[in-house]
Amino acid sequence: YVPFGTDTDFFRCRSRESSKLKRYIVCIGYNKRDWNTLIEAFKLIQSDVELYMIGNADIECDDPRIKIMAKVNIVELIGLISGSLFGVLPLKSFNYSYGQMTLQQQMALGKAVIVADVPSIREYVKNGIDALLYEPENVLLLKEDMECLLEHPERAEKIGEMAARTINEVYNEKNMAVEIYNYISNIYAKE
């Protein structure tokens, strides 16, 4: 197992001022996202906050607070993440690795992320410290976590700060490169 790492020079905390201009949550991904659970949970929230679902323009939704967006370039994506209140990463549980890049990019940008508690994510976060985990496909638990961060922005900010620290200290490209090097070196040493 070699942990995935993110480019902390490219994905680094930006100014948080833009989140005060427009209040929105981000969800990023083209496929393999649990759109239905997120949409149903968000519809239960009584708030004027918006949800930007970025990456898949084919999603259908009738809630005017949910903005469906096609893929955007990486610079625009960083701006959208940086301006958000927090992120949601709705995943289903599969027996393979996925979702880490999306999670870590948001964490590196200092954002709290509410993410499904699936095997490919568990080793990367500490629930309540640098992310919030919810039971996959559980609409009510996801709704509660979103409401919690909306009602307590100071908690979202603290989790975001810890998330950035986790990425900068542990899950960065330098540490990933060292782990890959050590793994390959061990293979050659056994021959």
Secondary structure, DSSP 8 states (H G I E B T S, - for coil): -----B-TTTS----SGGGGTS-EEEEE-SSS--HHHHHHHHHT--SS-EEEEES-TT-----TTEEEE----HHHHHHHHHHSS-EEE-----SS--SHHHHHHHHHTT--EEEE--HHHHTT--BTTTBEEE-TT-HHHHHHHHHHHHH-HHHHHHHHHHHHHHHHHTSBHHHHHHHHHHHHHHHHHH-
